[in-house]
Amino acid sequence: MLIAAFPAGPLAANCYFVGRGPGAECVIVDPGMDSLTGIRNVVTEQNLTPVAVLVTHGHFDHMWQAADVAAEYDVPVWIHPADRHLLADPMAAISNESASMLRAQFGLQDVPEFREPADVRDATDGTVIEAAGLRFTVDHVPGHTPGTVVYRVDYTGEEPISQVAFTGDFLFAGSIGRTDLVGGDMDEMAASLRAFMQLPDDVAVLPGHGGQSSVGRERATNPFVAQYAAAGGEDA
């Protein structure tokens, strides 16, 4: 099994590639800002054939070049319906004040005109996406955005891992996604964490930023999981 990644753009959002191995088909997870050149490089180096784009949520640093990648490789884009509108208007997910700060900080004065990809498909809870010879299960985990999802796939490598979960900005190593942006909701985040933490300890967590972890490690060491994913949700 091949899993490759690189941090894209000024916010270093992880862009992932998943396939059965070099020279095979692959899916691309979260093609964010300034990712297209890196995507082309990995595709060429590994002799990959992209067949789908999976977007964990509609924030700009995770979907900035989704339409470009979809057009270049003629592939569909999967996203939850609640975040689909952000494909064409990602700035709708942040306040006007935050948008102005981002434009100033990262030189986004000339934000491009976004368009929805030609083929958009619904990544709803429980959907199984069959692509690149793999089966990705969609978990709807609202809280960071209304349409945040996790994509889980069975792991076939040598490490003692049952599944790999691409968690976007839902769950990080030692932290969770913020809930103070447009559409964020702490109560929904707490419920999502409680459900997700029912997965086995050996499920690998590949987040949208930073390094990888596991469900077991986050259950044992993540202070936000301890607070909000407690049985019964007393702190939610």
C-alpha positions, -999 to 999 in steps of 0.1 A, spaced: 0 0 0 13 35 -9 5 65 13 24 97 4 20 132 16 34 167 16 24 200 34 9 224 9 6 262 11 13 288 38 -8 269 63 10 236 56 -21 215 51 -13 179 44 -21 167 9 -23 129 8 -20 102 -19 -34 67 -13 -31 37 -36 -22 1 -37 14 9 -46 37 28 -71 25 26 -107 -11 22 -96 -43 43 -94 -46 66 -64 -69 90 -47 -58 125 -36 -70 138 -2 -73 176 4 -55 194 -25 -51 227 -8 -33 259 -16 -3 258 -39 -6 220 -41 -9 214 -79 28 214 -86 35 191 -57 7 168 -68 22 166 -103 56 158 -89 43 130 -67 22 116 -95 52 116 -118 77 102 -93 54 74 -82 39 68 -117 4 72 -103 -30 76 -120 -53 98 -99 -90 86 -100 -107 107 -73 -103 137 -50 -115 134 -14 -121 166 5 -124 164 43 -140 198 46 -145 230 27 -119 253 43 -97 270 17 -64 254 28 -79 220 21 -98 225 -12 -80 255 -29 -70 235 -60 -97 208 -59 -113 220 -91 -79 224 -109 -68 188 -99 -102 174 -109 -100 191 -143 -64 181 -149 -69 144 -142 -107 143 -152 -117 128 -118 -147 134 -94 -145 154 -62 -161 139 -31 -173 163 -3 -201 163 22 -232 182 10 -231 206 39 -197 220 28 -203 217 -10 -211 254 -14 -175 262 -2 -160 246 -33 -173 277 -51 -170 302 -22 -145 291 4 -143 325 20 -179 320 31 -165 298 59 -147 326 76 -157 360 89 -150 392 69 -125 402 95 -107 368 94 -107 369 56 -91 404 56 -64 392 81 -56 361 59 -54 382 28 -29 405 45 -9 377 62 -6 354 32 -8 377 3 -43 367 -7 -53 401 -20 -60 386 -54 -82 356 -43 -91 337 -75 -126 331 -87 -135 296 -76 -157 272 -94 -174 240 -85 -157 210 -102 -175 194 -131 -182 162 -111 -190 166 -74 -203 136 -54 -218 134 -19 -196 121 8 -224 114 33 -221 94 65 -216 57 59 -209 61 22 -184 36 8 -162 51 -20 -146 24 -41 -116 40 -59 -80 30 -68 -88 -6 -58 -96 5 -22 -128 11 -1 -130 44 18 -157 47 44 -170 81 52 -177 92 88 -195 125 91 -179 144 121 -194 179 122 -181 204 147 -152 221 128 -175 227 99 -210 213 93 -197 191 65 -164 178 80 -158 141 73 -132 115 80 -122 90 53 -112 55 66 -95 28 46 -83 -7 55 -45 -8 58 -26 -35 39 10 -27 48 33 -43 73 27 -21 103 2 -33 130 -25 -9 118 -61 -20 110 -72 12 92 -60 46 83 -82 76 90 -77 108 71 -91 133 97 -86 167 81 -91 194 108 -113 172 130 -86 155 150 -49 162 152 -20 147 172 -27 163 206 -55 186 196 -88 190 178 -102 214 152 -113 248 162 -150 255 165 -151 293 165 -152 297 127 -184 300 107 -204 268 111 -184 255 140 -202 239 169 -186 226 201 -215 204 210 -213 187 176 -176 184 179 -180 166 213 -206 142 199 -183 135 169 -153 128 191 -173 104 213 -184 85 182 -150 85 165 -132 73 197 -152 41 196 -128 29 169 -100 5 178 -67 18 192 -47 7 162 -65 30 137 -39 54 124 -48 91 124 -35 111 95 -45 147 102 -49 178 80 -19 194 97 11 180 116 22 145 122 3 112 124 -10 96 155 -35 68 164 -69 65 180 -53 48 210 -27 75 215 -52 103 212 -76 86 236 -48 83 261 -30 116 257 -51 142 239 -65 166 266 -94 177 243 -105 141 237 -104 135 275 -125 165 281 -151 163 253 -152 126 244 -158 113 280 -186 88 283 -219 106 286 -203 139 274 -206 156 308 -183 184 296 -198 188 261 
